[in-house]
Amino acid sequence: MPNRLGREKSPYLLQHAENPVEWFPWGEEAFGKARAENKPIFLSIGYSTCHWCHVMAHESFESAEVAAVMNRKFVNIKVDREERPDVDRVYMTFVQATTGGGGWPMSVWLTPELKPFVGGTYFPPEDRWGQPGFPKVLERIAAAWKQDREKISEQGTKIIAALAQSGAAIADPAPKLGRKTLGAAYQQIARSYDAHEGGFGVAPKFPRPVALNFLTRVYARSPQSESGKHALEMSLFTLRKMAAGGMHDHIGGGFHRYSVDAYWHVPHFEKMLYDQAQLAIAYLEAFQITRDPLFESVARNVLDYVRRDMTAKGAGFFSAEDADSAVPDNPTKKTEGAFYVWDKKEIDSALGPAAEVFNFHYAVKAEGNVPAGGDPHGEFTGKNIPIELGSLAATAKHFGKDEGEVREILGKARETLFALRAKRPRPHLDDKIITAWNGLMIAAFARAAQILGDAG
């Protein structure tokens, strides 16, 4: 029988309705049970297209043995962070403040009064990668609660007070956004810029379209200054690197969530609506400044993907597509990126003579092109993620052809592979329609119509 999540509407909660864990949705029924039985709450927050949420679910929440411990010693609550961003925000603040990091799945233990006292993200089923196994964590927290619940409750109260005080100290009732603040923001971004591969910081690399859009505005305020020129250079170089990378879906359009490496090669394969919206605007603005057709092409590519795969029939845009999907020749097994990766033999068979040009341009290899460091679980052995390591001009020179001919060959090859890929099991679609994300996407289409002069 489904647990209580079977009555919910959230795609994420419904994914867990058949777990042996006695999940509760966020609400008074769960809180009342925790108070009545004086049990701590285990709160798990995630979303339906989250790869690591799926991993932890398969490893732990689908295990009868782990579920037995959870059901006996905790009141267990599942929250969809996209359905309840308010709840997610509160406990993410706690996890980030106490661990120095955050992410999903988010795992937090609370007192019956909803005060957090332990937090983290993904926990493996056994000790691994320097992390304790989830069953061990459950047993330790349950034992600590039994032995000293009053001290833990007091600790939770102090944590809440400290976070509230910190928030009050940071908050400025009348923030002033002036030249000094903008300059400090520019300097902070510039310090983390990767001049070799684009982007900011080290792996994993996120697209950070807000930072890119900020940099174009630094340029617009002072286009002749050194900071203005450097701001534009950082933004354009990063956009070009992302467009060439494997994080960009060269076959079907749009961008995956982030790159697990520093080279934009191996993506975390989920696709989020808000990323498509913000990146489309970033590429449109780059085209406005440079009139480089590459930026126009990428923007159209993103918007075409959203219209085709993320648009509801009545109205509105869907939220996301999953990172995981069924392996084509083994529908009972799901792996990350199964819908998107390729065997060289498959490409050669589909493209015929054009395969040589395609494989050269997109770095396809018989042994696969995924670096060992980008495949910790061995899911991409022998697989290829299309990535442009060289330019169209370089490919044309290599084959002694003109660029127009190579462009046509690659375009037809992508169409052929797109049709072949469409026969594979598709990733799960999160069909929630979120107002804020739809607003971003509508803005992107409106900007495209203005900038490109194209209402279609």
C-alpha positions in Angstrom: 0.0 0.0 0.0 1.3 3.5 -0.7 2.3 5.6 2.3 0.7 9.0 3.0 2.5 10.5 0.1 0.2 8.7 -2.3 -2.4 11.4 -1.6 -0.1 14.2 -2.6 0.1 16.1 -5.9 3.9 16.8 -6.0 5.7 14.6 -8.6 8.6 14.3 -6.1 6.5 13.1 -3.2 4.6 10.7 -5.4 8.0 9.1 -6.4 8.3 8.1 -2.7 4.7 6.9 -2.2 5.8 3.2 -2.5 8.8 3.5 -0.2 8.6 1.3 2.9 9.4 4.4 4.9 6.3 5.8 6.6 6.7 9.2 5.0 4.5 12.2 6.1 4.1 15.3 4.0 5.0 18.6 5.8 2.1 19.4 8.1 0.4 19.1 11.5 -0.2 15.4 11.4 3.5 14.7 11.4 4.3 17.4 13.9 1.6 16.1 16.3 2.9 12.5 16.1 6.4 13.7 16.9 5.2 15.6 19.9 2.9 12.9 21.1 5.6 10.2 20.8 8.5 12.5 21.7 10.4 11.4 18.7 12.8 13.5 16.6 11.8 14.3 13.0 13.9 13.2 10.0 13.2 15.8 7.2 14.3 14.9 3.7 14.0 17.7 1.1 14.6 17.2 -2.7 12.9 17.5 -6.0 11.7 15.1 -8.7 14.6 15.5 -11.2 17.4 15.4 -8.7 20.0 12.6 -9.5 21.4 12.3 -6.0 17.9 12.3 -4.5 17.2 9.2 -6.6 20.5 7.6 -5.6 19.7 8.0 -1.9 16.2 6.8 -2.4 17.3 3.7 -4.1 20.1 3.0 -1.6 18.3 3.8 1.6 14.6 4.8 1.4 13.7 1.7 -0.7 15.5 -0.6 1.8 13.2 -2.4 4.2 16.0 -2.6 6.8 16.8 1.1 6.7 13.1 2.0 6.6 12.5 -0.1 9.7 15.0 2.0 11.7 13.6 5.2 10.3 10.0 4.2 11.1 10.8 3.0 14.6 12.9 5.8 15.8 11.8 8.9 13.8 8.9 10.7 12.3 9.8 11.0 8.7 8.8 13.9 6.5 9.3 14.4 2.8 9.3 17.9 1.2 9.5 19.0 -2.4 11.7 22.1 -2.4 9.9 23.4 -5.4 6.5 23.1 -3.8 7.7 24.5 -0.4 10.6 26.8 -1.1 9.8 28.5 2.3 10.6 25.3 4.2 13.6 24.6 2.1 15.0 28.1 2.6 14.8 27.8 6.4 16.6 24.5 6.7 19.1 25.1 3.9 20.2 28.1 5.9 20.8 25.9 8.9 22.7 23.2 6.8 24.9 25.8 5.1 25.7 27.6 8.4 26.6 24.4 10.2 28.3 22.3 7.5 29.7 25.0 5.1 27.8 23.5 2.2 24.4 22.6 1.0 22.5 20.8 -1.8 19.9 18.2 -2.4 18.8 15.7 -1.1 18.9 17.7 2.1 18.8 15.7 5.3 17.9 17.4 8.5 17.0 16.1 12.0 14.6 18.3 14.0 13.1 18.3 17.4 9.3 17.9 17.6 9.2 21.7 17.8 10.8 21.8 14.3 14.2 23.1 15.6 17.1 21.6 13.6 20.0 20.0 15.5 21.8 17.9 12.8 22.0 18.5 9.1 23.6 17.3 5.9 22.9 16.4 2.3 23.4 12.9 0.7 24.5 10.1 3.0 25.7 6.8 1.4 24.3 3.5 2.6 27.7 2.6 4.2 30.8 4.5 5.1 32.2 5.9 1.9 34.1 8.9 0.5 34.8 10.1 4.0 31.1 10.1 4.9 29.4 7.9 7.5 26.8 5.5 6.3 23.2 6.6 6.6 22.1 3.7 8.9 25.0 4.5 11.2 24.0 8.2 11.3 20.4 7.2 12.1 21.5 5.0 15.0 23.8 7.6 16.5 21.2 10.4 16.3 18.5 8.1 17.8 20.9 7.1 20.6 21.8 10.7 21.3 18.1 11.8 21.4 17.3 9.0 23.9 20.2 9.8 26.2 20.0 13.6 26.2 17.0 15.0 24.4 16.7 18.0 26.7 20.2 19.1 25.8 19.5 18.5 22.1 16.3 20.6 22.3 18.2 23.4 24.1 20.9 23.2 21.4 18.2 23.5 18.7 16.8 26.6 20.4 20.2 28.2 20.5 20.9 27.4 16.9 17.6 29.1 15.8 18.4 32.1 17.9 21.9 32.4 16.5 20.6 32.1 12.9 18.0 34.7 13.6 20.6 37.1 15.1 22.9 36.5 12.1 20.1 37.2 9.7 19.2 40.4 11.5 22.9 41.5 11.4 23.2 40.9 7.7 19.8 42.6 6.8 20.0 46.2 5.9 16.6 48.0 5.9 17.9 50.5 3.4 20.6 49.0 1.2 22.5 51.4 -1.0 23.5 50.0 -4.4 26.2 52.4 -5.5 29.5 52.4 -7.4 31.4 51.0 -4.4 29.1 48.0 -4.1 29.1 47.3 -7.8 32.9 47.5 -7.8 33.3 45.1 -4.9 30.9 42.6 -6.7 32.9 42.9 -9.9 36.2 42.3 -8.0 34.8 39.3 -6.2 33.6 37.7 -9.5 36.9 38.5 -11.3 39.0 36.8 -8.6 37.2 33.6 -9.1 37.2 33.7 -12.9 38.8 30.8 -14.8 40.7 32.4 -17.7 41.5 29.0 -19.3 38.1 27.4 -19.3 35.6 30.1 -18.5 33.3 30.2 -15.6 34.0 30.9 -12.0 35.7 28.8 -9.3 36.6 25.1 -9.7 34.6 22.0 -10.3 31.7 21.5 -10.2 30.9 24.5 -12.4 27.5 26.1 -12.6 26.5 28.4 -15.4 25.7 31.4 -13.1 23.8 33.4 -15.6 23.1 36.1 -13.0 26.9 36.8 -12.7 27.2 36.8 -16.5 24.4 39.3 -16.9 25.9 41.5 -14.1 29.2 41.5 -16.0 27.5 42.7 -19.2 26.1 45.6 -17.2 29.5 46.5 -15.8 30.6 46.7 -19.4 27.6 48.8 -20.4 28.2 51.3 -17.6 31.8 51.9 -18.7 32.6 50.2 -22.0 36.0 51.9 -22.5 37.4 51.2 -19.0 39.7 48.3 -18.2 37.1 46.8 -15.8 34.4 47.2 -18.4 36.4 45.4 -21.1 37.5 42.7 -18.8 33.9 42.2 -17.6 32.7 41.7 -21.2 35.6 39.4 -21.9 34.8 37.1 -18.9 31.1 36.9 -19.9 31.6 36.2 -23.6 34.4 33.7 -23.1 32.4 31.8 -20.5 29.3 31.8 -22.8 31.4 30.4 -25.7 33.0 27.7 -23.5 29.6 26.6 -22.2 28.1 26.5 -25.7 30.9 24.3 -26.9 30.9 22.0 -23.8 29.1 18.8 -23.1 26.8 20.7 -20.6 25.2 22.1 -23.8 22.9 19.4 -25.4 24.2 19.6 -28.9 21.7 17.1 -30.2 18.4 18.3 -28.7 19.1 21.8 -27.4 19.1 23.5 -24.0 21.5 23.2 -21.1 22.0 20.7 -18.4 22.2 21.7 -14.8 26.0 22.0 -14.3 29.3 20.5 -15.2 30.9 18.1 -12.7 34.4 19.0 -14.1 36.1 22.3 -14.8 35.9 21.9 -18.6 32.1 22.0 -19.1 32.4 18.4 -20.4 30.5 16.0 -18.2 27.2 17.5 -17.1 24.8 16.6 -14.3 22.2 15.8 -16.8 19.0 17.3 -15.4 17.5 20.3 -17.2 15.8 23.0 -15.2 13.4 25.6 -16.7 14.9 28.5 -14.8 18.4 27.7 -16.2 17.0 27.7 -19.8 15.3 31.1 -19.2 18.3 32.8 -17.7 20.8 31.4 -20.1 18.6 32.3 -23.1 18.7 35.9 -21.9 22.5 35.8 -21.3 23.1 34.6 -24.9 20.6 37.2 -26.3 22.4 40.0 -24.5 25.8 38.7 -25.8 24.3 38.8 -29.3 23.0 42.3 -28.7 26.5 43.5 -27.8 28.6 41.5 -30.4 26.1 40.6 -33.2 28.0 37.3 -33.2 25.7 34.7 -34.9 26.9 32.0 -32.4 25.1 33.7 -29.6 21.9 34.0 -31.6 22.1 30.4 -32.6 22.5 29.2 -29.0 19.6 31.4 -27.7 17.3 30.1 -30.4 18.5 26.5 -29.6 17.5 26.9 -26.0 14.1 28.5 -26.8 13.4 25.8 -29.4 14.1 23.1 -26.8 11.7 24.7 -24.3 8.9 25.1 -26.9 9.3 21.5 -28.0 9.8 19.6 -24.7 8.9 21.9 -21.8 5.7 23.6 -22.9 2.3 22.5 -21.7 -0.5 22.1 -24.3 -2.9 24.5 -22.6 -0.5 27.1 -21.2 2.7 27.4 -19.2 6.1 25.7 -19.0 7.0 22.6 -17.2 9.6 22.6 -14.4 12.4 20.1 -15.3 13.6 17.0 -17.0 15.3 14.3 -14.9 19.0 13.5 -15.0 18.3 9.8 -15.0 16.5 7.6 -17.5 16.2 4.0 -18.5 19.0 2.3 -20.3 17.7 1.7 -23.9 18.6 -2.0 -24.0 17.6 -2.6 -20.3 14.4 -0.6 -19.5 14.4 -1.9 -15.9 17.7 -0.1 -15.1 18.1 3.7 -14.8 21.4 5.5 -15.0 22.3 9.2 -15.2 22.5 10.5 -18.8 21.4 7.3 -20.4 19.2 9.3 -22.8 22.0 11.6 -23.9 25.2 9.5 -24.2 26.5 7.6 -27.3 28.5 4.6 -28.4 30.7 5.4 -31.3 29.4 2.3 -33.2 25.9 3.7 -32.8 26.9 7.0 -34.3 28.9 5.4 -37.1 25.9 3.1 -38.0 23.5 6.0 -38.0 25.5 8.6 -39.9 27.5 6.6 -42.5 30.2 8.6 -44.2 29.2 11.8 -42.3 30.2 10.1 -39.0 33.9 10.9 -39.6 33.2 14.6 -39.7 30.8 14.4 -36.7 33.2 12.3 -34.6 36.1 14.6 -35.3 34.2 17.8 -34.5 32.5 16.4 -31.3 35.5 14.5 -30.0 33.8 11.1 -30.3 36.1 8.1 -29.5 35.7 4.3 -29.8 36.7 4.0 -26.1 34.4 6.9 -25.1 35.4 10.5 -24.4 34.5 10.9 -20.7 37.5 11.5 -18.5 37.9 9.0 -15.6 37.5 11.8 -13.0 34.1 12.7 -14.5 32.7 9.2 -14.0 33.0 8.1 -10.4 30.3 5.5 -10.7 31.5 4.0 -14.0 28.2 4.9 -15.8 29.8 6.4 -18.9 32.4 3.7 -19.7 32.7 3.5 -23.5 30.2 6.4 -23.9 30.6 9.8 -25.5 29.2 13.1 -24.5 29.4 15.4 -27.6 31.7 18.3 -27.0 33.3 20.8 -29.4 37.0 21.0 -28.6 37.8 22.8 -31.8 36.2 25.3 -34.1 34.1 24.8 -37.2 37.0 26.3 -39.2 39.4 23.7 -37.7 37.1 20.9 -38.7 36.7 22.3 -42.2 40.5 22.6 -42.5 41.1 19.1 -41.3 38.8 17.6 -44.0 39.7 20.1 -46.7 36.1 21.4 -47.0 34.6 24.8 -46.7 32.9 25.9 -43.5 29.4 26.0 -45.1 29.7 22.4 -46.3 30.8 21.2 -42.8 28.1 23.2 -41.1 25.5 21.4 -43.4 27.0 18.0 -42.7 26.9 18.6 -38.9 23.4 20.0 -39.0 22.1 16.9 -40.9 24.0 14.6 -38.6 22.5 16.2 -35.5 19.0 15.8 -37.0 19.6 12.1 -37.7 20.9 11.5 -34.1 18.0 13.5 -32.7 15.5 11.2 -34.4 17.4 8.2 -33.2 17.6 9.5 -29.7 13.9 10.2 -29.6 13.3 6.4 -29.7 15.0 6.0 -26.4 13.1 6.0 -23.0 12.8 9.7 -22.1 13.8 11.1 -18.7 11.0 11.8 -16.3 9.3 15.1 -16.8 8.4 17.2 -13.8 5.2 18.7 -15.1 4.7 21.2 -12.2 4.0 24.7 -13.5 5.8 27.2 -11.2 4.7 30.8 -11.5 8.1 32.4 -10.8 9.9 30.1 -13.3 7.3 30.7 -15.9 7.8 34.4 -15.5 11.5 34.0 -16.2 10.7 31.9 -19.3 8.1 34.4 -20.6 10.6 37.2 -20.1 13.2 35.2 -22.2 10.7 34.7 -25.1 9.7 38.4 -24.9 13.4 39.5 -25.0 14.1 37.2 -27.9 11.2 38.6 -29.9 12.5 42.1 -29.3 16.2 41.4 -29.9 15.8 39.0 -32.8 12.8 40.7 -34.4 11.2 37.4 -34.6 7.7 36.7 -33.2 7.9 33.0 -34.1 
